[in-house]
């Protein structure tokens, strides 16, 4: 299924370990925030926002559980993939000599993407609760753009750093 590639264990850097702590903490905080506000939530809560950050779909408050479920599933899935760097996609110039460099960059890019995504989902969940409680209106125009810019930056940075590997 995958081309024969060296299977090298890549240790997480201190930065990646810290990013994981932040990612897991954001999931826990999201769950706690929803749970602590559950009884105050109205029957209908916002579950979708348009590009301008305005609510464009409401549903049962039980739908608030979707974001933590997605965050947990995504985190676990990406963590499993992160631990198997030999299965990632690389250019043909990957060799046994440079595999560790490629793997390290790929794992770091995936780690940051995973943790920024969990932060984004937690932010959206908190804002959804606040909108449902009529404390704020929408996500704000720039919110999704900022998160997409950060994720795009991380991916482009990783690709750029991998392009320099000989």
Secondary structure, DSSP 4 states (H G I P E B T S, - for coil): ----------PPPHHHHHHHHHHHHHHHHHHHHHHHHGGGS-SEEEEEE-TTS-EEEEEEGGGGHHHHHHHHHHHHHHHHHHT-GGGS---TT--TTTHHHHHHHHHHHHHHHHHHHHHHHHHHHHHHHHHHTTSS-SS-TTHHHHHHHHHHHHHHHHHHHHHT--
